[in-house]
Amino acid sequence: MPAAAGRYSFTAEYQTGTEAVAADTLLRAPIDSVLLGADGFSVELRGIGELPFTALREIRNAVTEAPAQASATN
């Protein structure tokens, strides 16, 4: 069942011995636009909203499967 429209957040932590440590949380979303404002660059992420460019950890092309290679036998 899809979640209702709204703003959501999440946190994560892990145990190291007896101590709970906050973990970095990452998400993947398409970039719809890159904006240059008075405070520098920001990006508009589809379904997320605007974030400062410094919040990005990685930018990559969409992963696609390579076409099957035909093999020839002699």
C-alpha positions in Angstrom: 0.0 0.0 0.0 1.5 3.4 -1.0 2.2 5.9 1.8 0.0 9.0 2.0 1.4 12.2 0.5 3.4 14.2 2.9 6.9 14.8 4.2 8.7 11.9 5.7 12.1 11.4 7.4 14.1 8.5 8.7 17.1 7.8 10.9 19.3 4.9 11.4 21.7 3.7 14.1 23.9 0.7 14.7 25.3 -1.0 17.8 29.0 -1.1 18.5 29.5 -3.0 21.7 27.0 -1.4 24.1 26.9 1.9 22.4 24.3 3.0 19.8 25.9 5.2 17.0 24.0 7.3 14.5 24.5 6.1 11.0 24.5 8.2 7.8 21.3 7.7 5.8 21.4 7.9 2.1 18.7 7.8 -0.6 18.6 7.6 -4.4 16.5 9.9 -6.5 16.7 11.4 -10.0 17.9 15.0 -10.3 15.4 17.1 -12.1 17.4 20.3 -12.1 20.5 22.1 -10.8 20.0 25.6 -9.5 22.4 28.4 -8.9 21.2 30.8 -6.2 22.7 33.4 -3.9 23.9 30.6 -1.5 25.5 28.5 -4.3 24.3 25.4 -6.1 21.3 23.3 -5.1 19.6 20.4 -6.8 15.9 19.5 -7.2 15.4 15.8 -6.5 12.3 14.2 -7.9 9.9 13.4 -5.1 12.2 14.8 -2.5 12.6 18.6 -3.1 15.5 21.0 -3.1 18.8 20.1 -1.3 22.1 21.9 -1.2 24.6 20.5 -3.7 26.9 19.8 -0.7 24.4 17.2 0.5 25.1 15.0 -2.5 27.5 12.1 -2.0 27.4 10.6 -5.5 26.1 11.4 -8.9 25.8 8.6 -11.5 24.0 7.6 -14.7 21.1 5.3 -14.5 22.2 1.7 -14.4 21.2 -0.2 -17.5 21.8 -3.7 -18.6 24.3 -4.2 -21.4 22.8 -5.8 -24.5 23.5 -9.5 -24.8 26.6 -10.3 -26.8 26.2 -12.6 -29.7 28.7 -15.3 -29.9 29.9 -16.9 -33.1 31.3 -20.4 -33.5 33.4 -21.5 -36.4 
